[in-house]
Amino acid sequence: VLVGRVIAKFRKNKGISQEVLSGLADIGRTHLSAIERGERKPTLETLYRISCALDIKMSDIVIEIEKNIN
């Protein structure tokens, strides 16, 4: 759930829809939606594709996740 919330936060901060992000990351919109809802966990490759599509480092996502764990 946390991973998905962080991805959704970055996506919303960029002002793009799930449909646009999924297209840029070359993954299905329903797959991205499931990740954001915490129903699926992204592989490292998928997380990398999402971070590239968001024009951020994958480590930025990981750092944000770590901040929210504690």
C-alpha positions as CSV (number, residue, x, y, z in Angstrom):
1,V,0.0,0.0,0.0
2,L,2.8,2.4,0.9
3,V,4.7,1.9,-2.4
4,G,1.5,2.7,-4.3
5,R,0.7,5.8,-2.2
6,V,4.2,7.2,-2.8
7,I,3.9,6.5,-6.6
8,A,0.5,8.2,-6.7
9,K,1.8,11.2,-4.7
10,F,4.7,11.7,-7.2
11,R,2.2,11.2,-10.1
12,K,-0.2,13.8,-8.7
13,N,2.5,16.2,-8.0
14,K,3.5,16.0,-11.6
15,G,-0.1,16.6,-12.6
16,I,-0.5,13.6,-14.8
17,S,-3.1,10.9,-15.0
18,Q,-2.7,7.2,-14.4
19,E,-3.4,6.7,-18.1
20,V,-0.6,9.1,-19.1
21,L,1.9,7.7,-16.6
22,S,1.2,4.1,-17.6
23,G,1.7,5.0,-21.3
24,L,5.0,6.7,-20.5
25,A,6.1,3.8,-18.4
26,D,4.9,1.2,-20.9
27,I,2.7,-0.7,-18.4
28,G,-1.0,-1.2,-18.4
29,R,-3.2,1.4,-16.7
30,T,-5.0,-1.3,-14.7
31,H,-1.6,-2.6,-13.6
32,L,-0.6,0.9,-12.4
33,S,-3.9,1.4,-10.7
34,A,-3.5,-1.9,-8.9
35,I,0.0,-0.9,-7.8
36,E,-1.3,2.5,-6.5
37,R,-4.1,0.7,-4.6
38,G,-1.6,-1.7,-3.0
39,E,-3.1,-4.7,-4.7
40,R,0.1,-5.4,-6.7
41,K,3.7,-4.9,-5.9
42,P,5.9,-3.5,-8.7
43,T,9.0,-5.4,-9.8
44,L,12.2,-3.4,-9.7
45,E,12.0,-3.1,-13.5
46,T,8.4,-1.7,-13.2
47,L,9.5,0.7,-10.5
48,Y,12.4,1.9,-12.7
49,R,10.0,2.4,-15.7
50,I,7.7,4.4,-13.5
51,S,10.5,6.6,-12.0
52,C,11.8,7.3,-15.6
53,A,8.3,8.2,-16.7
54,L,8.0,10.6,-13.7
55,D,11.5,12.0,-14.6
56,I,12.8,11.2,-11.1
57,K,15.4,8.8,-9.7
58,M,14.2,5.4,-8.5
59,S,16.0,6.2,-5.2
60,D,13.7,9.2,-4.8
61,I,10.7,6.8,-4.6
62,V,12.6,4.5,-2.2
63,I,13.6,7.5,0.1
64,E,10.0,8.6,0.2
65,I,8.9,5.1,1.2
66,E,11.5,4.9,3.9
67,K,10.4,8.3,5.3
68,N,6.9,7.0,5.6
69,I,7.7,3.7,7.2
70,N,8.7,5.2,10.5
